[in-house]
Every structure is written in structure tokens, then in C-alpha cells.
């Protein structure tokens, strides 16, 4: 619709919002009045002074005004063009007013007090569990002032951006949800896309560092903002927290004769280089200093202190020597060398490493990083069987632009036993549609790719079985234990060690407050009972970082470790 050249029409905000995703006044110039309820970097939220939420249509709107300074709780008149803002093609449109003019009407009510709007309170009775019904309800609250009462449980750790997620536990822990011992939420197979209330704090000095299981001691309120494909409150005031302190423990699994211990470690785009701004694709995202920030050292501590210096470490997200710089470099020897050095300083053990370099830009991940899977192995305990290290899948379309699995066989020095490891990192879920997407909500566009990749790994497993070798498949599967991805890999020949754990222990990743397991340990279904042990070393998915600061987490996954009996009886 073309922009109107006529004088702006005076409208109620509810008229502009309409009762659907698209505004009936998109492209037209209008004037509205209301109370400013929240201010962001690029604008502010405006709600009708006498707003009466009807459960159908919002009575508030976001005013896009990046160069305008305003104060909350003032009564203003704004004029501008109505725009249905669409961040990307799979997002839902957000009705905005792009500001042309602003007039301060009053900054105090008739009693001399600041204007106040009573927020709509989020509670379990208000929010339906059905995603379609929830999307309709939240759309009707878009930009309106909402609140969460005290007593709720934080189910995601704080992050550098000031984001928080809550389970509504004010009347006691929600017994309908499976909870970890830290009181995090583990969704069942049918609710892995469930939305939980959350908020972002603009002022980082109001945003505490906190862990999963902390309790909200004071109410929070803010306009309901649609961003990053979900709804989130925009909070500007400080809040009180009862902190949950989490002790990170080590594994009980120790290397010993007749067995091989294998740790799985996602290294979170690890590289040894501080990238030059002119050599990266996105300077804001692609420049880091993993060595200076201590990430090599914290990963070394995980290997030595938490995983007991395992025989083999299966690494994912290893980058080349110049990190995210766009170049012809693919070698990662410096990345491995610094990690090995840090481990040796802590333990006295000097690991060897093995990988197969990818082709330039061929395996996805951060542009320029040439991400790959690799192994460290302790030569005092195991040896790499000559010629056994090889990648596979490059000939398959499903692995085009994706990390290739790395196969390698390790022989235990004190027995005649060995195990073939497959270290993988399947296609990302990053492109999955939000449950609030207007078209195909919740659809995972990479699922068919992961299923095909898993089936190819299953073929490799069958070949290993035909060679009468033991095997262990690990890494980042980017899917859960109940998924069709795992079913395609397991077939009737393999089993997943994750399923040997209690339900409340099956998680290694926290996605917006939902604990889930994305790393797995696949072995022969005929493995005798007691010949394979499996543990998840929790911590990274539960412990928060200080908002406004660089993350000091060595990984965004928990660590996983397995102990496999390989000695011949």
C-alpha cells in the first residue's frame, strides 16, 4: 500500500492493531494518544490510557523513533506512518508507528501523580499450553504492559544480553513439568517447543548474574515485545532474586586397563587468533580472543578436573588457525596445540591430536572458521590405529555445506581391545521456524537433512559391525533422544546410552529455558550389560554469565563422558 499524502487521521490504538497480524491501516499516516510504558534503544511502547484488554486485540503499539528521547509514564500524542514490520520472511509482522511528530500532553495525572497503567498478570490460568491458542493470546497482548508476580523459578541461566526465562511456580513447583534436581524444566517429547515467559533487561546494572533454579523475589513488569521470533517482556526496573548456587562436580568414570574413556566436548568455535576487523564477515560477531579470555584454560580444566583426563576427547567446533578470518587457511594445528599445552600444564599429560582438514568454506559453521570435528588422545593409554582416521559423507548430498563425521579407531595399550569412534556434528536446528511463525509454525527445515545424515552414519555403523569391531558414536546430534534422527541412526542394531540415565538427568543443553539432550552415545545393541557407562557432567547449561559482559563459558553444552570395556575376556 502506498503512503497517504493526506493529513494524519486520529485513531485509537486498538483500531490500528486490528484483530489479526496485519494492521488495517498499514501504509497510512495516523495520530494516536497514550501513555509511554517502556523505552528501548530504537523507540518506545505506547498504550491507551484507558486500555481494556479484550483478549482479542492489543491496545498498545511500538513507536519506532531511534532519534527521539522520551520518558516512561508520560502522556503523549504521536503521529506517523503505520508499518507492519517484518524482520525476515518467516517472522510474524509487528505493527509499528514510524514517528513523524510527538507532542507531550501531560506528564502528571489530575492528582499530580505519574501516569500508571495496571499490567496484565501472566499466570498458569491465563496462558494456554496449546501453541496455536498461545500465539493468538500473545498477539492480542502485543506491546501491552504485562507482569510476572514474585515466586517464579528461573529456568534459563542469565546470558550476556540480559535475557531471563521463568516457569510459573508461584504456588509451588509446577508438578506437570519434569524438573531437574536444580529445578530446571525438561520438556517431554510433545512439548519441546513450549514457550515460557521471559524478559530482557535494558540496563545491565539492573540485570544480575544467576543460575537455573534461582527464585524471583519481586514482581517484574514491562511491555510485551516480539523479538527473535518469540515474545518477551521489555523490563527497565531492577528486580530481586534468591540465588541458587550450583556446584559443578566431576565424573566418577576413571581410565583403567581394559576400558577406554571418551569425553565429548563442544568447544564453541574455539580458535587461537584475535581476528582482524577487515578480514571477517561480521566484525561485531566474528572477532574474539579465546586465549585471552581463558577459554582454552577452562576447557583444559574440564578435561582434567571434571573428566579425569580421559583416554579420548571427541571435540566439536574446532576452528582453523586464523579463526573467523576469511582466508585460504584450514589448518588447525595451533588451535589443538594451545589446548594441549593448557591440559599438559594442568595434568602433566600431553595429548596427541588428529583431524582431517575440511575444504575451504565447505563445512558450514561460522564463516571463515572452517569448523571441524577432531580428537585428542592420551598416548600413554591409547594409540591411534594407523590409517583409521577418515571423514565420510562428503559424497552424500545431505552433508553438503555441513560438518563431516570423523571416524577413528583407538586401541587400549594394556589390552588387545579397541573401539571405533565416530565424532559427528549434524545439521543445526537454527533454521527451525518459531511456534509463532505465521506460516508453518514450529517446522524444522533441516530435519530431513539430519535424518539423512543419521541414516548415512547408520550405514557406517553397519559396516563397522560387519568388521566385527566395537563402536561408539558421539558428538552434537542437534536432536533429542526421541527424534526420528536418532531412530534413523539406531535402527535395530544400536542403542543410545542416554536412555540408560534417569529421565531427570537427560539434558546437556538449555534452549530458552528448556533442558534437552543433544549429545548422545550410540553403541552396539548387543553390548553386554555393564560394559558401557555414561555420564553427563552438568554445569554449562545451568550457570549464568553477567549480562553486558563477554561470556566466560567454555562451551554452551554440558560435558559427556562414556567408559567402554574393550579388553577381550
Buried (B, 14 or more C-beta within 10 A) or exposed (E): EEEBEEEBBEBBBBBBBBEEBBBEBBEBBBBBBBBBBBBBEEBBBBBBBEBEBEEEBBBBBBBBBEEBEBEBBBBBBBBBBBBBBBEEEBBBBBBBBBBEEBEEEEEEBEEEEEBEBEBBEBBBEEBEEEBEEBBBBBBBBBBBBBBBBBBBBBBBBBBBEBBBBBBBBBEEEBEEBBBBEBBBBBBEEEBBBBBBBBBBBBEBEBBBBBBBBBBBEEBBBBBBBBEBBBBBBBBBBBBEBBBBEBEBEBBEBEBBEBBBBBBBBBBBBBBBBBBEEEBBEEEEEBBBBBBEBBBBBBBBBBBBBBBBBBBBBBBBBBBBBBBBBBBEBBEBEBBBEBBBBBBBEBBEBEBBBBBBBBEBBBBBBBBBBBBBBBBBBBEEBBBBBEEBBEBBBBEBEBBEEBBBBBBBBBBBEEBEBBBBBBBBBBBBBEEBBBBBBBEEBBBBBBBEBBBBBBBBBBBBBEBBBEEEBBBBBBBBBBBBBBBEBBBBBBBEBBBBBBBBBEEBBBBBBBBBBBBBBBBBBBBBEEBEEEBBBBBBBBBBBBBBBBBBEEBEBBBBBBBBBBBBBBBEE
